[in-house]
Amino acid sequence: MPLTPQHSWDETDTTMNIVVTAPGLTKAKSDLLICDTFVRINAPPYLLQLDLAHAVDDCNGTAVFGTSSLALRLTKVERGLWGQLAIQAPKEELHQRRQQAQQRLADSLATNKQAQLDRKKALDKAASDRRIDLDRQKRDAIEQQKQQELDAQRAQVASWQTEVDDKGSAESDYEEEQVEAMPASLDQDHSDYHGRGWRPKKARAVEHAGVSPAMNDDAQQPLTEPHDVQQDDSKQAIWKDQPAGEYTQLATGSQQSSSTLCDLESSQAHGDEAHSSDADMAPVRSGCVPVAVQFTKLETEHLPARETREQEISSYKRKSQDHEALEESLDLAERQPLFLKDKADGMHRAGNYRAAVNAYTKAIQLDMGMTVCYSNRAASYLKLKEFRLCIQDCTTALAQMEATMSSFNAGSSTAATAMHSSMIKLLTRRAAAQVELHDFASVKADLGEALARRPDDKQLQDDLQEVNACLQPASSSTLRRIADDRFKSQDMQGAADAYTALLALPDAACTDKLAAASNRAACSLAQRDYAKVVADCNLAFGLLTRKDGLASLDIQKYLQSNQTGSVNLDDKQKQSLCRLLARRGVALGHLARYNSAVLDLQAAQDMYSAMGQQAKASSLQADIQKIQGMQYSS
């Protein structure tokens, strides 16, 4: 069952001031709920619930956390003095009143949230409308500019068309002029019509008919006239200058072909001598132009050329080049040690310690003198629990810093001051790794050097004191002092470890073990490990009863024996017993063992009442009522 913290209050006409004090009360460990008629402060193991006498403004108040304290300033809805802080009423009525207050708070928060959403939607809609209007104006301006440019171009085209029409239609088309200028005698059998390679229609007919060119059809005589021979010679003279090609056979062929051509030329000469003269002339060929032929270079010269294979190889090479270019760009960025250091810092902050170590290692490979990379990599190694590598990096960084410190004037250089702080950090980091390796002598040396550089550091003093205690033979007094100091500094886990070590000592006094078990139960209660709380309280009960020679752990029988006088307890023992009962009762309440919890708390309340400590008895009475309410609601 939670404990009720101490609190006080005062009021004015407009405000209600409440001050709550409890050990270890901080903002991080507290849950605060303020409604119009209900206030709840939950800071385990403490719980305070106040049913206010009148309503307050739950949206207009302040909460200020101090050292183990909380100050509330609540604004009253109606002016005036209340005369009391909270009301007393039946449990069902209080429960219903709290539910109504929390429902009103939830409705108010929902209303405020909806109002905020509505305002945000209105602002977003106004911004969207402004963007739409701006886009519309831009589109209108663009369309207007396009229309103006289109009108200008149309006007320019119309002006050009007008100029063309003004020139008149006297001029004829160029192709028509060429056709009109062509002589009438130039028909499809003329050489100028077909170009080079032309032959007369009759010659082609003779070739296709298979007529022997050696005899003339009209004269039945060989064409051996002198003028025919001369004409052939003139043709040979003309064709002699032409390149070898399609006319070679016609110019230098067999005599049979020449006679046939001469026969055809002679028969055509009787009809139109001028036309026959033009038809016999072959077109003059232009000079040959050398053409360079190049073949596409194959991707693989030792394999046959195939289209699919060439495409695959070309695609593979392009992808390889792109990948190499990407790697080159990445390597270009990762060649910078500072870039790698910043990248590793981000990975360390994100908890990716292995990647941070790899990045720090790359930076160190590029620049062996980057001391900060050794220091930060040591921190990553420490998180990875690779303690020996952490120690090596700390040692390397310290050696580089000591070599650099010689060039600074420690009294005036800002860089020297910063390096001085870095060296202290490295020493403590190396000491932390050495602690895990149980090398306490090295830990003592490092902490001593760090404390020499910063003598007023309380944390370093406490750490060195604990290390000295570890180097000495363990004693119950030393362990108890260390555990109590840790408990006061809210280091619950460290205090529990020290109490555990004390309980393990074979020669520890029973009173020390009793205190260790009781205090370890308090540490477990703060850590909300209620099963351990019950176990430690039972252990402490056993130690207490064995001290008085009793073997039974039945606490009720033990208390009855104390009342009958068969067992005598001094005041200190009674205080210890009351604390144990209260702690075990609270833990049993959290474990839903309500009957046992009520029995323990009632026994502690009776003992406090018998000793005259009414404040503690009243607090336990409130806890009993809460547990009974929890039992009733369940």
C-alpha positions as CSV (number, residue, x, y, z in Angstrom):
1,M,0.0,0.0,0.0
2,P,1.4,3.4,-0.9
3,L,2.6,5.8,1.9
4,T,0.9,9.1,2.5
5,P,3.5,12.0,2.3
6,Q,3.5,14.9,4.6
7,H,1.7,18.0,3.4
8,S,0.6,21.5,4.5
9,W,-1.7,24.2,3.1
10,D,-2.8,27.8,3.4
11,E,-5.3,29.9,1.5
12,T,-6.2,33.4,0.4
13,D,-9.4,34.7,-1.1
14,T,-8.4,33.7,-4.6
15,T,-5.8,30.9,-4.2
16,M,-5.2,27.7,-2.3
17,N,-1.5,26.8,-1.6
18,I,-0.4,23.2,-0.9
19,V,3.1,22.0,-0.1
20,V,3.9,18.3,-0.2
21,T,7.2,16.9,1.1
22,A,8.5,13.4,0.6
23,P,12.0,11.9,0.2
24,G,13.0,11.6,-3.4
25,L,10.1,13.5,-4.7
26,T,11.0,14.8,-8.2
27,K,9.3,15.7,-11.4
28,A,10.6,12.7,-13.3
29,K,9.3,10.2,-10.7
30,S,5.9,11.9,-10.0
31,D,2.5,11.7,-11.6
32,L,0.3,14.8,-10.9
33,L,-3.4,15.1,-11.6
34,I,-5.4,18.3,-10.8
35,C,-9.1,18.3,-11.4
36,D,-11.6,21.0,-10.2
37,T,-12.4,19.1,-7.0
38,F,-9.8,16.4,-6.8
39,V,-5.9,16.4,-6.6
40,R,-3.7,13.3,-6.8
41,I,0.1,13.1,-6.4
42,N,1.6,9.7,-7.1
43,A,5.3,9.4,-6.4
44,P,6.0,5.8,-5.5
45,P,6.0,4.7,-2.8
46,Y,4.0,7.8,-1.8
47,L,0.4,8.6,-2.8
48,L,-1.6,11.7,-1.8
49,Q,-5.3,12.1,-2.8
50,L,-7.2,15.3,-1.8
51,D,-10.9,15.7,-2.2
52,L,-11.1,19.5,-2.3
53,A,-13.8,21.2,-0.3
54,H,-14.7,23.5,-3.2
55,A,-13.9,23.9,-6.9
56,V,-10.7,25.3,-8.4
57,D,-9.7,26.3,-11.9
58,D,-7.9,23.2,-13.2
59,C,-6.6,25.2,-16.2
60,N,-5.1,28.1,-14.1
61,G,-2.6,26.8,-11.6
62,T,1.1,26.2,-11.0
63,A,3.2,23.3,-9.7
64,V,6.8,23.9,-8.7
65,F,9.1,20.9,-7.8
66,G,11.9,21.6,-5.3
67,T,14.3,19.4,-3.4
68,S,12.0,16.5,-2.3
69,S,9.0,18.9,-2.3
70,L,6.2,20.1,-4.4
71,A,4.4,23.4,-4.2
72,L,0.9,23.7,-5.7
73,R,-0.8,27.1,-6.3
74,L,-4.5,26.6,-7.3
75,T,-6.9,29.3,-8.3
76,K,-10.3,29.3,-6.7
77,V,-13.4,29.4,-8.9
78,E,-15.3,31.5,-6.3
79,R,-13.6,34.1,-4.0
80,G,-13.7,33.4,-0.3
81,L,-12.1,31.3,2.4
82,W,-12.8,27.6,2.6
83,G,-11.7,27.0,6.1
84,Q,-10.7,23.4,5.2
85,L,-8.6,21.8,2.5
86,A,-10.5,18.5,1.9
87,I,-13.9,17.1,2.8
88,Q,-14.7,13.9,4.6
89,A,-17.5,11.8,3.1
90,P,-18.4,8.1,2.7
91,K,-16.2,6.2,0.4
92,E,-18.8,5.6,-2.3
93,E,-19.6,9.3,-2.4
94,L,-15.9,10.3,-2.6
95,H,-15.4,7.7,-5.4
96,Q,-18.3,9.1,-7.4
97,R,-17.1,12.7,-6.8
98,R,-13.7,11.8,-8.1
99,Q,-15.0,10.1,-11.2
100,Q,-17.2,13.1,-12.0
101,A,-14.2,15.5,-11.5
102,Q,-12.0,13.4,-13.8
103,Q,-14.8,13.2,-16.4
104,R,-15.1,17.0,-16.4
105,L,-11.4,17.3,-16.8
106,A,-11.4,14.8,-19.7
107,D,-14.3,16.7,-21.4
108,S,-12.5,20.0,-20.9
109,L,-9.3,18.6,-22.4
110,A,-11.3,17.1,-25.3
111,T,-13.0,20.4,-25.9
112,N,-9.8,22.3,-25.9
113,K,-8.2,19.8,-28.2
114,Q,-11.1,20.0,-30.6
115,A,-10.9,23.8,-30.5
116,Q,-7.2,23.6,-31.3
117,L,-7.9,21.2,-34.2
118,D,-10.6,23.5,-35.5
119,R,-8.3,26.5,-35.4
120,K,-5.6,24.5,-37.1
121,K,-8.1,23.4,-39.8
122,A,-9.2,27.0,-40.3
123,L,-5.6,28.2,-40.6
124,D,-4.8,25.4,-43.0
125,K,-7.8,26.1,-45.1
126,A,-7.0,29.8,-45.3
127,A,-3.4,29.0,-46.3
128,S,-4.7,26.5,-48.9
129,D,-7.1,29.1,-50.3
130,R,-4.3,31.6,-50.6
131,R,-2.1,29.1,-52.4
132,I,-5.0,28.3,-54.8
133,D,-5.6,32.0,-55.5
134,L,-1.9,32.5,-56.1
135,D,-1.8,29.5,-58.5
136,R,-4.9,30.8,-60.3
137,Q,-3.3,34.2,-60.8
138,K,-0.2,32.7,-62.1
139,R,-2.1,30.5,-64.5
140,D,-4.1,33.5,-65.7
141,A,-1.0,35.5,-66.3
142,I,0.6,32.6,-68.2
143,E,-2.5,32.1,-70.4
144,Q,-2.6,35.9,-71.1
145,Q,1.0,35.9,-72.1
146,K,0.5,32.9,-74.3
147,Q,-2.5,34.5,-76.0
148,Q,-0.5,37.7,-76.6
149,E,2.4,35.8,-78.1
150,L,-0.1,33.8,-80.3
151,D,-1.8,37.0,-81.5
152,A,1.6,38.5,-82.4
153,Q,2.6,35.4,-84.4
154,R,-0.7,35.4,-86.2
155,A,-0.3,39.0,-87.1
156,Q,3.2,38.4,-88.4
157,V,2.0,35.5,-90.5
158,A,-0.8,37.6,-91.9
159,S,1.6,40.4,-92.8
160,W,3.9,37.9,-94.6
161,Q,1.0,36.5,-96.5
162,T,-0.1,39.9,-97.6
163,E,3.4,40.7,-98.9
164,V,3.5,37.5,-100.9
165,D,0.1,38.2,-102.4
166,D,1.1,41.7,-103.4
167,K,4.0,40.4,-105.6
168,G,1.4,38.9,-108.1
169,S,1.2,35.6,-109.8
170,A,3.3,36.4,-113.0
171,E,6.0,34.0,-112.0
172,S,5.5,30.3,-112.7
173,D,6.7,27.4,-110.8
174,Y,10.3,26.3,-111.2
175,E,9.4,22.7,-112.2
176,E,7.0,23.9,-114.8
177,E,9.7,26.2,-116.3
178,Q,12.0,23.2,-116.5
179,V,9.4,21.1,-118.3
180,E,8.6,23.9,-120.8
181,A,12.3,24.5,-121.5
182,M,12.9,20.8,-122.2
183,P,13.1,20.2,-126.0
184,A,10.3,18.2,-127.6
185,S,12.7,15.7,-129.1
186,L,13.8,14.6,-125.5
187,D,11.5,11.7,-125.0
188,Q,11.9,8.7,-122.7
189,D,14.4,7.1,-125.1
190,H,16.8,9.9,-124.8
191,S,19.9,9.6,-122.7
192,D,19.4,12.9,-120.9
193,Y,16.0,11.7,-119.7
194,H,17.2,8.4,-118.1
195,G,20.7,9.5,-117.2
196,R,23.7,7.2,-117.4
197,G,23.3,3.6,-118.4
198,W,20.7,4.4,-121.1
199,R,20.3,2.2,-124.1
200,P,17.9,2.7,-127.1
201,K,14.7,0.8,-127.1
202,K,15.5,-1.1,-130.3
203,A,18.8,-2.4,-129.0
204,R,17.0,-3.8,-125.9
205,A,14.4,-5.3,-128.2
206,V,17.1,-7.0,-130.3
207,E,18.8,-8.4,-127.2
208,H,15.5,-9.8,-125.9
209,A,14.5,-11.2,-129.3
210,G,17.8,-13.2,-129.8
211,V,18.5,-11.8,-133.3
212,S,22.0,-12.3,-134.5
213,P,23.8,-9.0,-134.6
214,A,26.3,-10.2,-137.3
215,M,23.9,-9.7,-140.2
216,N,21.8,-6.6,-141.2
217,D,18.1,-7.4,-141.7
218,D,17.7,-5.1,-144.6
219,A,21.0,-5.5,-146.6
220,Q,21.8,-9.1,-145.3
221,Q,25.4,-8.0,-145.2
222,P,27.9,-7.6,-142.4
223,L,28.2,-4.1,-141.0
224,T,31.7,-3.5,-142.1
225,E,31.3,-0.1,-143.6
226,P,34.2,2.2,-143.0
227,H,32.0,4.9,-141.4
228,D,30.6,2.4,-139.1
229,V,34.0,1.3,-138.0
230,Q,35.0,4.9,-137.5
231,Q,31.9,5.5,-135.5
232,D,32.8,2.5,-133.3
233,D,36.3,3.9,-132.9
234,S,34.9,7.3,-131.9
235,K,32.7,5.6,-129.3
236,Q,35.6,3.6,-128.0
237,A,37.6,6.7,-127.8
238,I,34.9,8.3,-125.8
239,W,34.3,5.3,-123.5
240,K,38.0,4.8,-123.1
241,D,38.2,7.6,-120.6
242,Q,35.3,6.2,-118.4
243,P,35.9,4.0,-115.4
244,A,35.5,0.3,-115.6
245,G,32.1,-0.6,-114.7
246,E,28.7,-1.3,-116.2
247,Y,29.9,0.0,-119.7
248,T,32.9,-2.2,-120.0
249,Q,31.2,-5.0,-121.8
250,L,29.4,-2.5,-124.1
251,A,32.6,-0.7,-125.0
252,T,35.1,-3.5,-125.2
253,G,32.9,-6.6,-125.7
254,S,32.8,-9.1,-128.5
255,Q,32.5,-8.0,-132.1
256,Q,29.1,-9.6,-132.3
257,S,27.7,-7.1,-129.7
258,S,29.4,-4.2,-131.5
259,S,28.0,-5.3,-134.9
260,T,24.5,-5.5,-133.5
261,L,24.8,-2.0,-131.9
262,C,26.1,-0.6,-135.2
263,D,23.2,-2.2,-137.1
264,L,20.7,-0.6,-134.8
265,E,22.5,2.8,-135.0
266,S,22.5,2.6,-138.9
267,S,18.8,1.8,-139.1
268,Q,18.0,4.6,-136.8
269,A,20.3,7.0,-138.8
270,H,17.9,6.8,-141.8
271,G,15.0,8.2,-139.7
272,D,16.5,11.1,-137.7
273,E,20.2,11.6,-138.0
274,A,20.4,14.2,-135.3
275,H,18.4,12.2,-132.8
276,S,20.5,9.1,-133.6
277,S,23.7,11.1,-132.9
278,D,22.4,12.1,-129.5
279,A,21.1,8.6,-128.7
280,D,24.5,7.0,-129.4
281,M,26.2,9.2,-126.9
282,A,26.5,7.7,-123.4
283,P,26.4,10.0,-120.4
284,V,29.7,11.1,-119.1
285,R,30.4,9.6,-115.7
286,S,31.8,11.7,-112.9
287,G,35.0,10.7,-111.1
288,C,34.9,8.0,-108.4
289,V,35.0,9.2,-104.8
290,P,36.6,6.8,-102.3
291,V,34.2,5.8,-99.4
292,A,35.6,4.7,-96.1
293,V,33.8,1.8,-94.6
294,Q,34.0,1.2,-90.8
295,F,32.6,-1.7,-88.8
296,T,31.2,-1.5,-85.3
297,K,33.7,-2.6,-82.8
298,L,32.7,-5.7,-81.0
299,E,32.4,-5.9,-77.2
300,T,34.3,-9.2,-77.2
301,E,36.8,-9.7,-80.0
302,H,37.3,-13.4,-79.2
303,L,33.6,-14.4,-79.5
304,P,31.3,-14.5,-82.5
305,A,29.2,-11.4,-83.0
306,R,25.6,-11.9,-81.8
307,E,23.1,-9.2,-81.3
308,T,21.7,-10.4,-78.0
309,R,25.2,-11.1,-76.6
310,E,26.4,-7.6,-77.6
311,Q,23.4,-6.0,-75.9
312,E,23.9,-8.0,-72.7
313,I,27.6,-7.1,-72.5
314,S,27.0,-3.5,-73.2
315,S,24.2,-3.3,-70.6
316,Y,26.5,-5.0,-68.0
317,K,29.3,-2.6,-68.8
318,R,27.0,0.5,-68.4
319,K,25.8,-0.8,-65.0
320,S,29.4,-1.5,-63.9
321,Q,30.4,2.0,-64.8
322,D,27.4,3.5,-63.0
323,H,28.3,1.4,-59.9
324,E,31.9,2.4,-60.0
325,A,30.9,6.1,-60.3
326,L,28.6,5.7,-57.3
327,E,31.3,4.0,-55.3
328,E,33.7,6.7,-56.3
329,S,31.3,9.4,-55.1
330,L,30.8,7.6,-51.8
331,D,34.5,7.1,-51.3
332,L,35.0,10.7,-52.0
333,A,32.8,11.6,-49.0
334,E,34.1,8.9,-46.8
335,R,37.7,10.0,-47.4
336,Q,37.1,12.9,-45.0
337,P,37.9,11.9,-41.4
338,L,35.7,14.7,-40.0
339,F,32.8,13.4,-42.0
340,L,33.3,9.9,-40.6
341,K,33.6,11.2,-37.1
342,D,30.3,13.1,-37.3
343,K,28.6,10.1,-38.8
344,A,30.0,7.9,-36.0
345,D,28.8,10.4,-33.3
346,G,25.3,10.2,-34.7
347,M,25.4,6.4,-34.7
348,H,26.6,6.4,-31.1
349,R,23.8,8.7,-30.0
350,A,21.3,6.4,-31.8
351,G,22.6,3.4,-29.9
352,N,24.2,1.7,-32.9
353,Y,27.5,1.2,-31.2
354,R,29.0,-1.4,-33.5
355,A,28.5,0.8,-36.6
356,A,29.9,3.7,-34.6
357,V,33.1,1.7,-33.9
358,N,33.5,0.9,-37.6
359,A,33.1,4.5,-38.6
360,Y,35.6,5.7,-35.9
361,T,38.0,3.0,-37.1
362,K,37.8,4.3,-40.7
363,A,38.5,7.8,-39.5
364,I,41.5,6.7,-37.5
365,Q,42.9,4.9,-40.5
366,L,42.7,8.1,-42.5
367,D,44.1,10.3,-39.7
368,M,46.0,8.6,-36.9
369,G,46.2,11.8,-34.9
370,M,42.4,12.3,-34.3
371,T,42.4,11.9,-30.6
372,V,38.7,12.5,-30.3
373,C,38.0,9.4,-32.4
374,Y,40.0,7.2,-30.0
375,S,38.1,8.7,-27.1
376,N,34.7,8.3,-28.6
377,R,35.5,4.8,-29.9
378,A,36.4,3.9,-26.3
379,A,32.9,5.0,-25.2
380,S,31.4,2.8,-27.8
381,Y,33.5,-0.2,-26.8
382,L,32.4,0.4,-23.2
383,K,28.8,0.2,-24.3
384,L,29.5,-3.0,-26.1
385,K,31.2,-4.4,-23.0
386,E,34.6,-4.8,-24.8
387,F,36.5,-3.5,-21.9
388,R,40.1,-4.3,-23.0
389,L,39.6,-2.5,-26.3
390,C,38.1,0.5,-24.4
391,I,41.2,0.6,-22.2
392,Q,43.5,0.5,-25.2
393,D,41.8,3.4,-26.9
394,C,41.7,5.5,-23.7
395,T,45.5,4.9,-23.2
396,T,46.2,5.9,-26.8
397,A,44.1,9.1,-26.5
398,L,45.7,10.0,-23.2
399,A,49.2,9.6,-24.7
400,Q,48.4,11.9,-27.6
401,M,46.8,14.4,-25.2
402,E,49.8,14.5,-23.0
403,A,52.1,15.0,-26.0
404,T,49.9,17.9,-27.1
405,M,49.5,19.5,-23.6
406,S,53.2,20.3,-23.6
407,S,52.7,22.9,-26.3
408,F,49.9,24.7,-24.3
409,N,50.1,27.1,-21.4
410,A,47.5,25.7,-19.0
411,G,47.0,29.0,-17.2
412,S,45.9,30.9,-20.3
413,S,45.0,28.6,-23.0
414,T,41.3,27.7,-23.6
415,A,42.3,24.7,-25.6
416,A,44.4,23.4,-22.7
417,T,41.4,23.7,-20.3
418,A,39.2,21.8,-22.7
419,M,41.9,19.1,-23.1
420,H,42.3,19.0,-19.3
421,S,38.6,18.1,-19.0
422,S,38.9,15.5,-21.8
423,M,41.7,13.8,-20.0
424,I,39.6,13.6,-16.8
425,K,36.8,12.0,-18.8
426,L,39.2,9.5,-20.4
427,L,40.6,8.6,-17.0
428,T,37.2,7.9,-15.5
429,R,36.1,6.0,-18.6
430,R,39.2,3.8,-18.4
431,A,38.5,3.3,-14.7
432,A,35.0,2.2,-15.4
433,A,36.3,-0.5,-17.9
434,Q,38.9,-1.6,-15.3
435,V,36.2,-2.0,-12.7
436,E,34.5,-4.5,-14.9
437,L,37.8,-6.4,-15.2
438,H,38.2,-6.2,-11.3
439,D,41.5,-4.4,-11.7
440,F,40.9,-2.2,-8.7
441,A,44.6,-1.1,-8.4
442,S,44.5,0.4,-11.8
443,V,41.1,1.9,-11.0
444,K,42.5,3.6,-7.9
445,A,45.5,5.0,-9.9
446,D,43.2,6.5,-12.6
447,L,40.7,7.9,-10.2
448,G,43.6,9.4,-8.1
449,E,45.0,11.1,-11.2
450,A,41.6,12.4,-12.2
451,L,41.0,13.7,-8.6
452,A,44.4,15.4,-8.7
453,R,43.3,17.3,-11.8
454,R,39.9,18.2,-10.3
455,P,40.2,18.0,-6.4
456,D,36.7,19.5,-5.7
457,D,34.8,16.8,-7.6
458,K,32.5,15.1,-5.1
459,Q,31.7,12.2,-7.4
460,L,35.3,11.4,-7.9
461,Q,35.9,11.5,-4.2
462,D,33.1,9.0,-3.5
463,D,34.2,6.7,-6.3
464,L,37.8,6.7,-5.0
465,Q,36.5,6.0,-1.5
466,E,34.6,3.0,-2.7
467,V,37.6,1.7,-4.6
468,N,39.7,2.0,-1.5
469,A,37.1,0.0,0.4
470,C,37.1,-2.7,-2.2
471,L,40.9,-3.0,-1.9
472,Q,40.6,-3.5,1.8
473,P,39.2,-6.6,3.5
474,A,35.4,-6.3,3.4
475,S,33.8,-5.3,6.7
476,S,30.2,-4.9,7.7
477,S,30.7,-1.3,8.9
478,T,32.3,-0.3,5.6
479,L,29.7,-1.9,3.4
480,R,26.9,-0.4,5.5
481,R,28.4,3.0,5.2
482,I,28.7,2.7,1.5
483,A,25.2,1.3,1.1
484,D,23.7,4.1,3.3
485,D,25.5,6.7,1.2
486,R,24.1,5.3,-2.0
487,F,20.6,5.1,-0.5
488,K,20.8,8.8,0.5
489,S,21.9,9.7,-3.1
490,Q,18.9,7.8,-4.5
491,D,21.1,5.1,-6.0
492,M,18.7,2.3,-5.1
493,Q,20.3,-0.4,-7.2
494,G,23.8,0.4,-5.9
495,A,22.6,0.5,-2.3
496,A,20.8,-2.9,-2.8
497,D,24.1,-4.4,-4.1
498,A,26.0,-3.1,-1.1
499,Y,23.4,-4.5,1.3
500,T,23.5,-7.8,-0.5
501,A,27.3,-7.9,0.0
502,L,26.9,-7.1,3.7
503,L,24.4,-10.0,4.1
504,A,26.9,-12.4,2.4
505,L,29.5,-11.7,5.1
506,P,29.8,-14.6,7.4
507,D,31.1,-12.6,10.3
508,A,28.7,-9.7,10.1
509,A,26.8,-8.8,13.2
510,C,23.1,-9.8,13.5
511,T,22.1,-6.1,14.0
512,D,24.0,-5.2,10.8
513,K,22.3,-7.9,8.8
514,L,18.9,-6.9,10.2
515,A,19.4,-3.3,9.1
516,A,20.7,-4.5,5.7
517,A,17.7,-6.7,5.1
518,S,15.3,-3.9,6.2
519,N,17.0,-1.3,4.0
520,R,17.2,-3.6,1.0
521,A,13.4,-4.1,1.3
522,A,13.1,-0.3,1.2
523,C,15.3,-0.2,-2.0
524,S,13.1,-2.9,-3.6
525,L,10.0,-1.0,-2.7
526,A,11.3,2.1,-4.4
527,Q,12.1,-0.1,-7.5
528,R,8.5,-1.6,-7.3
529,D,9.9,-5.1,-6.9
530,Y,7.2,-6.1,-4.3
531,A,8.1,-9.8,-4.2
532,K,11.6,-9.0,-3.1
533,V,10.2,-6.6,-0.5
534,V,8.2,-9.4,1.1
535,A,11.2,-11.8,0.9
536,D,13.5,-9.2,2.6
537,C,11.0,-8.4,5.3
538,N,10.6,-12.1,6.1
539,L,14.4,-12.4,6.2
540,A,14.5,-9.5,8.6
541,F,11.7,-11.0,10.8
542,G,13.8,-14.2,11.0
543,L,16.9,-12.3,12.0
544,L,14.9,-10.4,14.7
545,T,13.2,-13.5,16.1
546,R,16.4,-15.5,16.2
547,K,18.1,-12.7,18.1
548,D,15.5,-13.3,20.8
549,G,15.7,-17.0,20.7
550,L,12.4,-17.7,18.8
551,A,12.3,-20.0,15.9
552,S,8.8,-19.3,14.6
553,L,8.2,-16.6,11.9
554,D,4.5,-16.1,12.7
555,I,4.5,-12.4,13.4
556,Q,1.1,-12.4,15.1
557,K,2.2,-15.0,17.6
558,Y,5.4,-13.0,18.1
559,L,3.4,-9.9,18.9
560,Q,1.1,-11.7,21.3
561,S,4.2,-13.0,23.1
562,N,5.5,-9.4,23.3
563,Q,2.2,-8.3,24.8
564,T,2.2,-11.0,27.4
565,G,5.7,-10.1,28.4
566,S,7.4,-13.3,27.4
567,V,9.4,-11.4,24.8
568,N,11.0,-8.1,25.6
569,L,11.7,-5.6,22.8
570,D,13.5,-2.3,23.2
571,D,12.4,0.8,21.5
572,K,14.8,0.5,18.6
573,Q,13.7,-3.1,17.9
574,K,10.1,-2.0,18.0
575,Q,10.8,0.8,15.5
576,S,12.5,-1.7,13.2
577,L,9.6,-4.1,13.6
578,C,7.0,-1.4,12.8
579,R,8.9,-0.4,9.6
580,L,9.1,-4.0,8.5
581,L,5.4,-4.5,9.0
582,A,4.5,-1.3,7.1
583,R,6.8,-2.1,4.2
584,R,5.6,-5.7,3.9
585,G,2.0,-4.5,4.2
586,V,2.4,-2.1,1.3
587,A,4.1,-4.7,-0.8
588,L,1.3,-7.3,-0.1
589,G,-1.3,-4.7,-1.0
590,H,0.4,-4.2,-4.4
591,L,0.4,-8.0,-4.8
592,A,-3.4,-8.0,-4.2
593,R,-3.0,-10.0,-0.9
594,Y,-5.3,-7.6,0.8
595,N,-6.1,-9.6,4.0
596,S,-2.4,-10.1,4.9
597,A,-1.6,-6.5,4.0
598,V,-4.4,-5.2,6.4
599,L,-3.1,-7.5,9.2
600,D,0.5,-6.2,8.9
601,L,-0.6,-2.5,8.7
602,Q,-3.0,-2.9,11.7
603,A,-0.2,-4.5,13.8
604,A,2.2,-1.7,12.9
605,Q,-0.6,0.9,13.7
606,D,-1.2,-0.7,17.1
607,M,2.5,-0.6,17.9
608,Y,2.9,3.0,16.9
609,S,-0.2,3.9,19.0
610,A,1.3,2.1,22.0
611,M,4.5,4.0,21.6
612,G,2.6,7.3,21.4
613,Q,3.5,8.1,17.7
614,Q,0.0,9.1,16.6
615,A,1.0,10.8,13.3
616,K,2.5,7.5,12.0
617,A,-0.5,5.6,13.3
618,S,-2.9,7.9,11.5
619,S,-1.0,7.6,8.3
620,L,-1.2,3.8,8.6
621,Q,-4.9,4.1,9.2
622,A,-5.3,5.9,5.9
623,D,-3.3,3.2,4.2
624,I,-5.6,0.5,5.7
625,Q,-8.6,2.3,4.4
626,K,-7.2,2.5,0.9
627,I,-6.4,-1.2,0.9
628,Q,-9.8,-2.0,2.1
629,G,-11.3,0.2,-0.6
630,M,-9.1,-1.6,-3.2
631,Q,-10.3,-4.9,-1.8
632,Y,-13.9,-3.7,-2.0
633,S,-13.6,-2.5,-5.6
634,S,-11.9,-5.7,-6.7
